[in-house]
Amino acid sequence: MKPRLDLRHLQLIQAIIETGRITDAAEQLGVTPSALSHRLREAERRLDVQLFTRVHKRLRRTPAADYMAVVAERILSDLGRAEEDVRRMNAGVQHVVRLAVEAYSNYRWLPDFVKFLKSRRKGIDLQIMAGARKDPLTSIMNRNIDIAIVSGEHNQIGLSSVPLFEDPLYFIMPPSHRLAGREFIVGDDIVGEAFITYTKVPEPDKEFARLFRPTDTYPKWSTTVELPEAIVELVASGLGTSVLAGWAIQTALSEKRIVGAQVTEEGINVPWKAVLRTEDMSKEDPNYQVAELLAEWCEQSAAGFNTV
């Protein structure tokens, strides 16, 4: 049986990809270039494949190196988090729950919830994983996070959810906009409007399916911006309009940098929930305990995240 790669080889692959040179990678890892070259040859012998080719004094990675780099990033990241967990345990933390919010990076609600959590459950620490907001459900399945706060309906094998609150969608615009002052807007109102969205993928319970499609009236898709907070700033500057979750725009509304109108006369309320792995859905599991406490906190605060 051939000897396997160890963490030194994974760090080597990652460092060479980041720097492109043996000398720079060696300096980054704190070893000599000759030692690093020997380690690279050893890794290639163990894999029986070439990881890098030399082109004009730089190393160009092969497909094998690209694949190993993905594996190395995941393993080294998991190891780093494990080390951090152990250090936290020494500080009285028995469990770290990693949490992300779908699409949004507004965490004004977080301090109040952390205080509530600490008053109800000792030994649990929250770690916000903002990088997982783009595809939080996949991040849960890959065990990169433990809880995802998401909107809408999701039915994915292996995942379960705890309801949190319902939140209205708002059509947002600059204060000088022709529709400012409207209590609600309908599809006909925004035909031809410059519209900024964070996704053009139709979702069955949001504005695309419930505002635009029923009347076959659509705005002018001006740009796609994946960060809702950036959308708010663009709207405030008069560069377009958008539809966003009510809880995430409260600060900008209160500062009067934007104004909002209900979407359709009936309104579109979107359910928000805490999604976690089904295997964690037991009263003894800290992940489930945090999800339940989050639901309790939302209920006590009457309107979920809208209170902060």
Steps between C-alpha positions, in 0.01 A plus 500: 500500500642837395555759774236773497539875492509680833413857601846627400435393141159668496651822636771475235248472216298791636808721545638434151162577340479825698855617421593327173864455606687250712704774669194706592309193616797391712520843662125489572532160667825580680715231335787505252433481124697174476290344778182612327617362163574167669154502661337572162682210333394278789134603456516428127655159566227411745228611258682362196402815307660836419354789694685794347689579179767769473432787255740797491623452858145470630304189588179434310255270673364191329136381529617263773632797701171688449307205639736454795479874573121472548549206735782679683290812554215297649722287725716789622192713557336223704820456699521872569141509621559193717801667662294812561221290653744337741640837605147626562418193706789590728328835548177336618340445158378143452349544154541741208199546272585638156224713354437685173215712364389444142601786266513772768790617712294722728567385857357787705279241671796289612603675828146476641474133410844419643396659831180297494691181417749550781218560746338169409782263409857498631797357315381569144684747279377632165730534201365701207601353165422790266672331208228234494214741431498434125418129526433425867312173449794344319725631776287315756515176304878540466521567877658841450219654709243364746202736460382703202240773538318489167178620341232322301423133472772234479461125482841342493575148618708501815393848610227613741387841614368698796258787409618844615279783369326642193629816340353722226680584180534870417548681174774750583586825322674832563290764682470705180354212298166553320345212698616627841204531733311206353364257758552212259612438144383254235668365189369774270660768719854389432499417131825635357641592843873442544501201732793362698476139614726257683373207293310456173406143590119491544392384845146365550409708804671833431463805279579339165214249522256709706552851364644489150375176346125518591453825305781435250648838591872531559744775591815572304764266643785746544755297692551204732671571832544204734530709816165648614676764710668625182159504327368729775786744442444500124127561547569780751723664239221498242654231281200268501230327703473156656297260712656384827403345833351747745721403797819563305418856393367645826811707568498664158126564528531657845784720374270604211770419245242286320124461512301181469160387381318175559523256210142453363190612685482172692871504578753223458607348829795263484559238770846488655629190674806346657615203293728234644593139436218256582741293708538801733126530570502377859448693822847403622681632192651850546426590136130426550503684833633814330238472223221464757630794704521708184132421431407589859693827478328590172159430655576710807626788288168491312638557151819300480802686376292812429538615860868591466 
